[in-house]
């Protein structure tokens, strides 16, 4: 029996350790097995399905995607020399309706074993046949409407478009994830930068678009990590300015510097997460290349009605299926 066949039977997946805010949240989540499904199934029997299930989303995240894409579209219009599109809100609501309709078709394709088009994000509820209330759909439609209206009428947006687009980040395609890669303490970091503009050697402004008025629990960590990317690019701490733009609140211009204490806290969190996951994995040789492996037994399931109902991986998790079928 080959090593790789033995590895698959033992339930040991391999990947590479890195850090992102998504991975941080997953590692701190309620179910370790869900984290294993998210990051460690490569060369495992479930890998194909897990790769597909990762693409499932929820209503709030879908609404946030619509807002991000429409803001990017509006800024690209300005980059091309046009004014902000006056119908941005209506355009966003039409996109929202299209994505809801597309989700149902995409979920059906997944269930039939057909591939999804690039960038498709079906709703988890559609995939698992869960009803979505009109009230929830209307709530998220209002989130799209208030966010795009806030962008069109806020001081922050007005200030950004006064800066020549040559200072902005490079143009992006429709499905560009805006990811950047750098290192902290030798750890590979992935971060999403929604918008940034700069004057090399003088200043860097980073803005993160938020489709909610609520301040997220990880917002400070997210901004600090984005700031670390700026420091990695050679900007001084006093040259990096960041703002979480809660668009429904029609944000004012308020980029700020991150304190050394906040940067240290972000570095510490990255190292703590990396050390914690490293303790649950081991390095092995794969055809002359050292590869990090994780045994699924090191990430035990912690099933529960709420946890499993909200987990995109329950289709490949016997414990999750048992819980959701009895509720």
Beta strands, then each sheet from edge to edge (+ up, - down):
strand 1: 12-15
strand 2: 179-184
strand 3: 187-192
strand 4: 195-199
strand 5: 203-210
strand 6: 240-246
strand 7: 282-286
strand 8: 289-295
sheet 1: 1+ 8- 7+
sheet 2: 2+ 3-
sheet 3: 4+ 5- 6-
end
